Amino acid sequence: MKKINEIEYNTKPYESFLYFLAFLFISRLLPIFQVFLTNLFLQLIFVLVIVFLLTNLINNKVTNNFKNFCLRFNFKLPYLYVVSIVLYIIAFLSFGG
């Protein structure tokens, strides 16, 4: 049976990638929040609530499911980073950022 630290170490890169995706998602949606909320304080609170919710969402179960998905289909994390950055740039250019 594996130790807890070994399991956490094995899932840490996948958890980091999920946080990276969450950051990309929030950065694309931030201008939408700025249109609806004119008060800077409310904007910051709203974004912090979203970050808190995403942090709680990306727990061990989601990370383990994502890790199993990547291992099943033989996806490598560096390629996933490159694909997500390219898709981010395409979305940024096509939707006028």
C-alpha positions as CSV (number, residue, x, y, z in Angstrom):
1,M,0.0,0.0,0.0
2,K,1.3,3.4,-1.0
3,K,1.9,6.1,1.6
4,I,-0.1,9.3,1.5
5,N,2.9,11.4,0.6
6,E,3.7,9.2,-2.4
7,I,0.1,9.5,-3.7
8,E,0.2,13.3,-3.2
9,Y,3.5,13.5,-5.0
10,N,2.2,11.5,-8.0
11,T,-0.9,13.7,-8.4
12,K,0.8,17.1,-7.8
13,P,1.7,17.8,-11.5
14,Y,-1.9,17.0,-12.5
15,E,-3.3,19.3,-9.7
16,S,-0.9,22.1,-10.9
17,F,-2.2,21.7,-14.4
18,L,-5.8,21.9,-13.3
19,Y,-5.0,25.1,-11.4
20,F,-3.3,26.5,-14.5
21,L,-6.5,25.8,-16.5
22,A,-8.6,27.5,-13.7
23,F,-6.3,30.6,-14.0
24,L,-6.7,30.7,-17.8
25,F,-10.5,30.4,-17.4
26,I,-10.7,33.1,-14.8
27,S,-8.5,35.5,-16.8
28,R,-10.8,35.2,-19.8
29,L,-13.9,35.8,-17.8
30,L,-12.5,38.7,-15.8
31,P,-13.6,41.4,-18.3
32,I,-17.2,40.0,-18.2
33,F,-17.2,40.5,-14.4
34,Q,-15.9,44.1,-14.9
35,V,-18.9,45.0,-17.1
36,F,-21.4,43.8,-14.5
37,L,-19.7,45.1,-11.4
38,T,-18.5,48.7,-11.4
39,N,-17.1,48.7,-7.9
40,L,-13.5,47.4,-7.7
41,F,-14.0,46.0,-4.2
42,L,-17.0,43.9,-5.5
43,Q,-15.0,42.7,-8.5
44,L,-12.2,41.5,-6.2
45,I,-14.6,39.8,-3.8
46,F,-16.4,38.1,-6.7
47,V,-13.1,36.8,-8.3
48,L,-11.9,35.6,-4.9
49,V,-15.1,33.7,-4.4
50,I,-14.7,32.0,-7.8
51,V,-11.0,31.2,-7.0
52,F,-12.1,29.7,-3.6
53,L,-14.8,27.6,-5.3
54,L,-12.4,26.3,-8.0
55,T,-9.9,25.5,-5.3
56,N,-12.4,23.4,-3.5
57,L,-13.5,21.8,-6.7
58,I,-10.0,20.7,-7.6
59,N,-9.6,18.3,-4.8
60,N,-8.0,14.8,-4.8
61,K,-11.0,13.1,-6.5
62,V,-11.0,15.4,-9.5
63,T,-7.2,15.3,-9.7
64,N,-7.2,11.5,-9.5
65,N,-9.9,11.3,-12.1
66,F,-7.9,13.6,-14.4
67,K,-4.7,11.6,-13.8
68,N,-6.5,8.3,-14.6
69,F,-7.9,9.9,-17.8
70,C,-4.4,11.1,-18.9
71,L,-2.9,7.8,-18.2
72,R,-5.6,5.8,-20.0
73,F,-5.3,7.9,-23.2
74,N,-1.5,8.4,-22.8
75,F,-1.6,12.2,-22.6
76,K,1.6,13.8,-21.5
77,L,1.3,17.0,-19.3
78,P,3.8,19.1,-21.3
79,Y,1.7,18.6,-24.4
80,L,-1.5,19.5,-22.5
81,Y,0.1,22.7,-21.4
82,V,1.1,23.6,-25.0
83,V,-2.4,22.8,-26.3
84,S,-4.1,24.8,-23.6
85,I,-1.9,27.8,-24.2
86,V,-2.5,27.6,-28.0
87,L,-6.3,27.3,-27.5
88,Y,-6.1,30.3,-25.1
89,I,-4.3,32.4,-27.6
90,I,-6.8,31.4,-30.4
91,A,-9.7,32.3,-28.1
92,F,-8.0,35.5,-27.1
93,L,-7.4,36.6,-30.7
94,S,-10.8,35.4,-32.0
95,F,-12.9,37.0,-29.3
96,G,-10.9,40.2,-29.2
97,G,-9.1,40.4,-25.9
